[in-house]
Amino acid sequence: MEALDSRPGLELHALTVLRDGERVLEQYWEPYVAGDRPLVYSASKTFAATAVGLAIGEGRFGLHDRLSDLLGADFPSDPAPGVADWTVHHLLSMSTGHTEDTLPELIENLPPEQWVSGFLALAPEGAVGELHTYNNGASFLLGELVRRSTGLDLLEYLRPRVLEPLGIDATWDRDWIDRCLGWSGLHIDVRGLAAMGELLRCDGVWQGRRLLPEGWVAQATRKQVETAGEDSPEWALGYGYQVWMNREGFRLDGAHGQFAFVLPERGLVVAVQSAQSTTQDLIDVVFAHLDDFAGTAPGEQPVGDEPAASHSVAALPTPSDTGLGAEWAAAGPIPLDVAMAQPGEEVSPAPDLADVRAWRDGGQLHLSMVAEGHAVQLVTEPGTWLRQPLVLGEAEVPVALAAGADEAGDLQVKLVFTETPHTLRLRIGTDGTSGTTWHVPPLHGPILANMRAH
């Protein structure tokens, strides 16, 4: 915790550590609180792969069954070289031989009803079973195999078999024809992320009850394909079945720092929800302190539902407030302001916001604007985070607002979407100008109504 506190470039939202199944550390950073279910991005893939393992265990299809047999109606009559060799194993290990992610090609060029046939028509450029490419299209197809073989979507299939026994309350974002995304979209709290890691650490057995087929975890969490070509060190250690290998153990891994590090030999699971532009830095901090932590006897760490008293209060920084200015306004659309991006941050399209106005009223700061065609009003107090709904028609999006005037008198606003890792930064100038940018961009697009667990 001291190391994290000394690294302001690391923005954590929630952290849980399990040791031999006991919760020995739990921490939240305001405005995030216990029970929030942020989007965990590609950590969803491990849940999709778990559904595949269950389906295999139920005899619905086999690990080495060919896709030509399982998806015959969508399979091309004259497949490209290598396509006829694809099996479930190749999808799980992302070793279909493609050299680029196939999902953008599917989304940009085909309606969702044709994504399966579209994937099967994309010829591999490399050796099937040998070349690994991070391939969201392969993860999508895993979800489709579960749907077609069971008649249930991923969430419906997993809920009684895994999620409910683990105490996980989840939602899953869906595509335009109401299918759970296989490659992303799962919303769970940090305890749920840790619980899945613990289930895998314990070989699929939870509190004495076997939930996953015997032998599945050992196969899924060992290196199935080399990834030596990856740029970052932690991603060059190999890939299993929708999990990454660590320098020790393995991990569930989602964009912007949604992790469950599983270290079976230490009996440890470290679950993190965060917002990082460079996630390797966070991984390095975690592993740098594991030796010290593992050397502590269980009785020397707090155990229970409450976080350690010495770390019971933590918060993301709010904009400082000089007290300057009483009212701010900017007419028209709020543009993307690249200059507001912090070093190393990716720049992403701005959301649909317009006609922003803010004013002081006593000790409060009020904010009004038009968001995606809806007039909205929010409120906060300088130096604090105030959680509230952003009401966009029928959609109520949980957010937290903080704001303050800088030395120039411009109002600086942070809007945290608490069921995602994302923060929208907004500036309203004293000269009537405005701008916005994201701290870690939403990879599913800037539609605010979708930035919730639903």
C-alpha positions in Angstrom: 0.0 0.0 0.0 2.9 2.4 0.8 4.4 1.6 -2.6 1.1 2.3 -4.4 0.7 5.6 -2.4 4.1 6.7 -3.6 3.3 6.1 -7.3 0.7 8.7 -8.3 0.9 7.5 -11.9 -0.8 4.3 -10.8 -4.5 4.8 -10.3 -6.1 1.9 -8.4 -9.8 1.6 -7.8 -10.0 -1.7 -5.8 -7.6 -4.3 -4.5 -8.2 -7.6 -2.8 -5.6 -10.1 -1.7 -6.6 -13.7 -0.8 -4.1 -16.0 1.0 -5.1 -19.6 1.1 -8.7 -18.4 0.4 -8.7 -15.9 3.3 -9.2 -12.2 2.5 -6.1 -10.6 4.1 -6.3 -7.2 2.4 -9.1 -5.2 0.8 -8.9 -1.6 -0.3 -11.0 0.8 -2.3 -10.2 4.2 -3.6 -13.0 6.7 -3.5 -15.2 7.3 -5.4 -15.2 3.5 -6.0 -16.7 1.5 -3.1 -17.4 -2.1 -2.3 -20.1 -3.6 -4.5 -19.2 -1.5 -7.6 -19.2 -3.7 -10.7 -16.7 -2.1 -13.1 -16.2 -3.5 -16.6 -13.2 -5.9 -16.5 -12.6 -5.9 -20.3 -10.6 -8.9 -21.4 -10.7 -10.6 -18.0 -14.1 -11.6 -19.4 -12.3 -13.9 -21.7 -11.3 -16.2 -18.9 -15.0 -16.5 -17.9 -15.9 -17.3 -21.5 -13.2 -20.0 -21.6 -14.5 -21.4 -18.4 -17.9 -21.8 -20.0 -16.2 -23.7 -22.8 -14.5 -26.0 -20.3 -17.8 -26.7 -18.7 -19.4 -27.4 -22.1 -16.6 -29.8 -22.9 -17.0 -31.5 -19.5 -20.7 -31.9 -20.3 -19.9 -33.6 -23.5 -21.4 -31.0 -25.8 -18.2 -30.8 -27.9 -14.6 -31.7 -27.6 -11.4 -29.7 -27.2 -10.0 -31.0 -30.5 -13.3 -31.0 -32.5 -13.0 -29.2 -35.8 -14.9 -26.0 -36.3 -16.0 -27.4 -39.6 -18.0 -30.0 -37.7 -19.3 -27.7 -35.0 -20.2 -24.7 -37.3 -21.1 -26.5 -40.5 -23.9 -24.2 -41.6 -21.5 -21.2 -41.5 -18.4 -23.0 -42.8 -17.2 -22.0 -46.3 -17.7 -24.6 -49.0 -14.1 -24.0 -50.2 -12.2 -23.0 -47.1 -8.8 -21.2 -47.3 -5.7 -23.2 -46.4 -5.5 -23.9 -42.7 -9.2 -23.0 -41.9 -10.3 -26.6 -42.1 -7.7 -27.4 -39.4 -9.1 -25.1 -36.8 -10.3 -26.7 -33.6 -11.7 -25.4 -30.3 -8.1 -25.6 -28.9 -6.9 -23.1 -31.6 -9.6 -20.6 -30.6 -8.9 -21.0 -26.8 -5.1 -20.4 -27.3 -5.5 -17.8 -30.0 -3.4 -19.8 -32.4 -5.6 -19.7 -35.5 -2.6 -18.4 -37.5 -4.0 -14.9 -38.0 -1.4 -12.1 -37.8 -3.9 -9.4 -36.7 -7.0 -9.3 -34.5 -10.0 -10.4 -36.7 -12.7 -8.6 -34.7 -12.3 -5.1 -36.2 -12.7 -6.7 -39.7 -16.0 -8.3 -38.6 -17.5 -5.3 -36.8 -16.6 -2.8 -39.5 -17.7 -4.8 -42.5 -20.4 -7.3 -41.5 -23.7 -7.3 -39.6 -23.5 -9.3 -36.3 -25.5 -12.2 -37.9 -22.6 -12.8 -40.2 -19.7 -12.6 -37.8 -19.3 -16.3 -37.5 -19.2 -17.0 -41.2 -17.1 -13.9 -41.6 -14.5 -15.2 -39.2 -14.4 -18.6 -40.9 -13.8 -16.8 -44.2 -10.7 -15.0 -42.9 -7.7 -17.0 -44.1 -4.8 -17.4 -41.6 -1.6 -15.8 -42.7 0.7 -18.0 -40.5 1.0 -21.5 -39.1 -2.2 -22.7 -37.4 -1.3 -23.9 -33.9 2.0 -22.2 -33.7 1.5 -18.5 -34.3 -0.2 -16.5 -31.5 -2.0 -13.3 -32.2 -4.2 -11.6 -29.7 -7.5 -12.3 -31.4 -10.8 -11.0 -30.0 -12.6 -12.6 -32.9 -11.5 -16.0 -31.6 -12.9 -15.2 -28.2 -16.2 -14.1 -29.8 -16.4 -17.5 -31.5 -15.9 -19.3 -28.1 -19.1 -17.6 -26.9 -20.9 -18.6 -30.0 -19.9 -22.3 -29.5 -21.4 -22.2 -26.0 -24.5 -20.5 -27.3 -25.1 -23.0 -30.1 -24.3 -26.1 -28.1 -26.3 -25.2 -24.9 -29.0 -22.8 -26.1 -27.9 -20.3 -23.5 -25.8 -17.2 -23.6 -22.6 -17.0 -21.6 -24.1 -15.3 -18.6 -27.1 -17.7 -18.4 -24.9 -20.7 -18.8 -22.3 -19.6 -16.2 -24.7 -18.3 -13.6 -25.9 -21.5 -11.9 -22.7 -23.5 -12.6 -20.0 -21.0 -11.5 -21.2 -17.4 -10.7 -23.8 -18.2 -8.1 -21.7 -20.7 -6.2 -18.9 -18.1 -6.1 -21.3 -15.4 -5.0 -20.6 -13.3 -8.1 -23.3 -10.8 -9.1 -22.5 -10.1 -12.8 -23.8 -8.4 -15.9 -22.4 -8.8 -19.4 -22.5 -6.3 -22.2 -24.2 -7.5 -25.4 -23.8 -7.0 -29.1 -26.6 -5.6 -31.4 -28.4 -8.9 -31.5 -28.3 -9.4 -27.8 -25.4 -11.9 -27.4 -23.0 -11.6 -24.5 -19.7 -10.4 -25.9 -17.2 -13.3 -25.7 -14.2 -11.1 -25.7 -15.2 -8.4 -23.2 -18.2 -6.9 -21.4 -18.3 -8.6 -18.0 -19.1 -6.3 -15.0 -18.1 -7.7 -11.6 -16.8 -6.4 -8.4 -13.2 -7.0 -7.2 -14.3 -9.8 -4.9 -15.8 -11.6 -7.9 -12.6 -11.2 -9.8 -10.6 -12.6 -6.9 -13.1 -15.5 -6.4 -12.6 -16.7 -10.0 -8.9 -16.5 -9.5 -9.3 -18.6 -6.3 -11.4 -21.2 -8.1 -8.7 -21.6 -10.7 -6.0 -21.7 -8.0 -7.9 -24.6 -6.4 -8.2 -26.6 -9.6 -11.9 -25.8 -10.0 -12.9 -26.8 -6.5 -14.8 -24.3 -4.4 -15.4 -24.9 -0.7 -15.1 -28.7 -1.2 -17.4 -28.8 -4.2 -16.0 -29.4 -7.7 -17.4 -26.8 -10.1 -15.1 -27.3 -13.1 -14.2 -30.6 -14.8 -11.2 -32.4 -13.4 -8.1 -31.6 -15.4 -9.5 -28.5 -17.1 -7.8 -25.9 -15.0 -4.4 -27.6 -15.3 -4.8 -27.5 -19.1 -6.2 -24.1 -19.3 -3.6 -22.3 -17.1 -0.5 -23.7 -18.6 1.4 -22.3 -21.6 -0.3 -23.5 -24.8 1.5 -21.2 -27.2 4.6 -19.0 -27.3 4.1 -15.2 -27.3 7.7 -14.1 -27.5 6.9 -11.5 -30.2 4.9 -9.3 -27.7 6.4 -5.9 -27.0 6.0 -5.8 -23.2 7.8 -8.3 -21.0 4.8 -9.6 -19.1 3.0 -10.5 -22.3 5.9 -12.4 -23.8 5.7 -15.3 -21.3 3.1 -17.4 -23.2 -0.6 -17.8 -23.4 -2.9 -20.5 -22.1 -6.7 -20.8 -22.7 -7.7 -17.1 -22.4 -5.2 -16.5 -19.6 -1.7 -15.0 -19.7 1.3 -16.6 -18.1 3.1 -14.6 -15.4 6.7 -14.6 -14.4 5.1 -16.8 -11.7 1.6 -18.4 -12.1 -0.9 -16.9 -14.5 -3.4 -14.0 -14.6 -6.8 -12.9 -15.8 -6.0 -9.7 -17.7 -8.2 -6.9 -18.9 -7.4 -3.5 -20.5 -6.3 -0.6 -18.4 -5.3 -2.8 -15.5 -8.1 -5.3 -14.6 -6.2 -8.2 -13.2 -6.4 -11.3 -11.1 -2.9 -12.6 -10.4 -3.0 -16.3 -9.4 0.1 -17.7 -7.8 -0.7 -21.3 -6.8 2.7 -22.1 -5.1 2.3 -19.1 -2.8 -1.5 -19.7 -2.2 -2.1 -16.1 -3.3 -4.6 -14.4 -5.5 -4.2 -10.6 -6.0 -7.2 -9.0 -7.7 -7.0 -5.4 -9.0 -9.4 -3.0 -10.7 -7.6 0.1 -11.9 -7.0 2.7 -14.7 -3.6 2.5 -16.2 -2.1 3.7 -19.5 0.9 1.5 -18.9 -0.1 -1.7 -17.1 3.4 -3.2 -17.0 4.3 -0.6 -14.3 1.5 -1.9 -12.1 2.5 -5.5 -12.6 6.1 -4.7 -11.6 5.0 -3.1 -8.4 2.8 -6.1 -7.5 5.6 -8.6 -8.0 8.2 -6.4 -6.3 6.2 -6.8 -3.1 5.0 -10.4 -3.2 8.1 -11.7 -1.4 7.6 -9.4 1.5 3.9 -10.2 1.7 4.4 -14.0 1.5 6.8 -13.9 4.3 4.2 -12.7 6.8 2.2 -15.1 8.9 -1.5 -15.2 8.2 -2.3 -14.0 11.8 -0.2 -10.8 11.2 -2.6 -9.6 8.5 -6.1 -8.4 9.0 -8.7 -10.9 8.0 -12.4 -10.3 7.5 -14.9 -8.2 5.5 -13.4 -4.8 6.4 -10.2 -3.3 5.0 -7.2 -2.9 7.2 -7.7 0.1 9.6 -4.5 1.7 8.4 -5.8 1.8 4.9 -9.5 2.3 5.4 -9.5 5.7 3.8 -8.1 6.3 0.3 -9.3 8.5 -2.6 -8.5 9.4 -6.1 -7.3 13.0 -6.2 -9.9 15.7 -6.9 -9.2 19.0 -8.7 -7.9 21.6 -6.3 -10.1 24.7 -5.9 -8.8 28.2 -5.7 -12.2 29.7 -5.0 -11.9 31.8 -8.1 -14.9 32.3 -10.3 -18.6 32.0 -9.7 -20.0 31.0 -13.0 -18.8 29.4 -16.2 -20.5 28.6 -19.5 -19.6 27.3 -23.0 -22.1 27.1 -25.8 -22.2 24.4 -28.5 -20.5 21.0 -28.6 -17.7 20.3 -26.1 -14.7 19.3 -28.3 -11.9 16.9 -27.7 -8.9 18.8 -26.3 -5.7 16.8 -26.9 -3.7 19.2 -24.8 -5.6 18.0 -21.7 -4.3 14.4 -22.1 -1.6 13.4 -19.7 1.7 12.0 -20.9 1.4 8.5 -22.2 -2.4 8.6 -22.3 -4.2 7.4 -25.5 -6.5 10.0 -27.1 -10.1 8.8 -27.8 -13.2 10.4 -29.4 -15.1 12.8 -27.2 -18.6 11.9 -26.0 -21.7 13.8 -27.2 -21.7 16.7 -24.8 -22.8 20.3 -25.4 -23.9 23.6 -23.8 -22.1 23.2 -20.5 -22.7 25.6 -17.6 -21.4 25.6 -14.0 -22.0 27.8 -11.0 -21.3 28.1 -7.3 -24.2 28.0 -4.9 -23.1 28.3 -1.3 -20.5 25.6 -0.8 -21.6 23.5 -3.8 -20.6 23.5 -7.5 -23.4 22.8 -9.9 -22.9 21.5 -13.5 -25.5 21.3 -16.2 -25.1 20.3 -19.9 -26.7 18.4 -22.7 -25.4 14.8 -22.8 -26.4 12.6 -25.7 -29.5 14.8 -26.3 -30.6 14.9 -22.6 -30.4 17.8 -20.3 -28.6 16.7 -17.2 -27.6 18.3 -13.9 -24.9 17.2 -11.5 -23.6 18.7 -8.2 -20.5 18.3 -6.0 -18.5 20.1 -3.3 -14.9 21.2 -3.8 -12.4 18.7 -2.6 -14.9 15.8 -2.5 -16.3 13.1 -4.7 -20.1 13.0 -4.9 -21.7 9.9 -6.3 -25.0 10.3 -8.2 -26.8 9.1 -11.3 -26.3 10.6 -14.7 -29.8 10.3 -16.1 -29.9 9.9 -19.8 -33.5 9.2 -20.6 -34.3 5.7 -19.4 -30.6 5.0 -18.7 -29.2 5.8 -15.2 -25.5 5.7 -15.3 -23.7 5.7 -11.9 -21.1 8.5 -11.8 -19.1 10.5 -9.3 -18.3 14.2 -9.7 -15.4 16.3 -8.5 -14.6 19.9 -9.6 -12.6 23.0 -8.7 -11.3 26.2 -10.2 -7.6 26.4 -11.1 -5.2 29.3 -10.8 -6.5 30.8 -14.0 -10.1 30.6 -12.8 -11.0 27.8 -15.3 -13.2 25.1 -13.9 -11.6 21.6 -14.0 -14.1 18.7 -13.7 -13.6 15.0 -13.2 -16.5 12.7 -14.0 -15.9 9.0 -12.9 -18.1 6.3 -14.4 -18.0 4.0 -11.4 -19.1 0.8 -13.3 -16.1 1.2 -15.7 -12.4 2.2 -15.2 -13.0 5.5 -17.0 -12.8 9.1 -16.0 -13.9 12.0 -18.2 -12.0 15.2 -17.7 -13.8 18.5 -18.6 -12.5 22.0 -18.7 -14.8 25.1 -18.8 -12.7 28.3 -19.4 -13.4 31.8 -18.2 -13.3 32.8 -21.8 -16.3 30.6 -22.8 -14.2 27.8 -24.3 -14.4 24.2 -23.2 -12.7 20.9 -23.8 -12.7 17.3 -22.7 -10.5 14.1 -22.7 -10.5 10.7 -21.2 -8.3 9.2 -18.6 -8.0 5.7 -20.2 -10.3 5.6 -23.2 -13.5 3.5 -23.3 -12.6 0.8 -25.8 -16.3 0.1 -26.6 -16.8 3.7 -27.8 -17.8 6.9 -26.0 -21.5 6.3 -25.6 -22.2 7.3 -22.1 -25.5 5.4 -21.7 -23.6 2.2 -22.2 -21.1 2.9 -19.4 -22.9 0.9 -16.7 -23.5 -2.6 -15.6 -26.8 -3.5 -17.3 
